[in-house]
Amino acid sequence: MELEERVAELERRIAALESAGDRGAPELGDGDFWALDGLKDQLDRVGDAAADGGVLFTGAVRLPAGERYEWQYGALTAGLLGADEDRPDWSEAAEPLAALGHPVRLRLLREILGGRRTAAELAGLDETGTTGQIYHHLRLLTAAGWLQTAGRGRYEVPGARVVPLLVVLTAARP
């Protein structure tokens, strides 16, 4: 079974659980590993191809400006780690991760997600540097795929990157 089919099946199962009536949606932080249990069920269906396990990240997000994003991604451990002879090249992750490695760039992303979208609005923020420095940071974030231009000097986080960005930030917390 292809990864996309497994993810689609997981989405169907979650939707069925959420509409199951009195039980309602699981609450976060209550010790119930509902997402992990769903992933394990999917891995069991795949069989030997998923013997080493996998990872899943997902989110349903409403931004302060009202946009809503629902997204999930799963990958098998074998595809992430590979065997000795066919290890995947993790170096492609260096640029997107490095782009997040500066406090001003993280602040710009947070402000853009919060509704400040133009370079002029961002330049008005305290402690973000000169206009030239802000444009430099915006270019790096755009080149790394964390931002895209939305015309007329406006920037936005691409919809498919909102949840992954929040996942990375969550994972980076001590």
Long-range contacts (C-beta under 8 A, 24 or more apart in sequence): 1-45, 1-46, 3-74, 3-75, 3-76, 6-42, 6-45, 6-46, 6-74, 7-72, 7-73, 7-74, 9-42, 9-45, 10-38, 10-39, 10-42, 10-56, 10-72, 10-74, 11-72, 13-38, 13-41, 14-38, 39-74, 42-74, 46-76, 49-76, 49-78, 50-76, 50-77, 50-78, 51-78, 52-76, 52-77, 52-78, 52-81, 53-77, 55-80, 57-163, 57-164, 57-167, 58-163, 59-162, 59-163, 59-166, 59-167, 61-162, 61-163, 61-166, 63-113, 63-114, 63-115, 63-162, 64-113, 64-114, 64-115, 65-114, 65-115, 67-159, 69-159, 69-162, 69-163, 70-163, 71-159, 71-160, 71-162, 71-163, 71-164, 72-163, 73-164, 95-143, 95-144, 96-144, 96-145, 96-146, 97-168, 98-144, 99-140, 99-141, 99-143, 99-144, 99-146, 100-144, 100-146, 100-165, 100-168, 102-137, 104-128, 104-129, 104-133, 104-134, 104-137, 105-137, 105-140, 105-141, 106-169, 108-134, 108-137, 108-138, 108-141, 109-141, 109-146, 109-147, 109-157, 109-165, 112-147, 112-155, 112-156, 112-157, 113-157, 113-162, 113-165, 117-150, 117-154, 117-155, 117-156, 118-152, 118-153, 118-154, 118-155, 119-153, 119-155, 120-153, 122-155
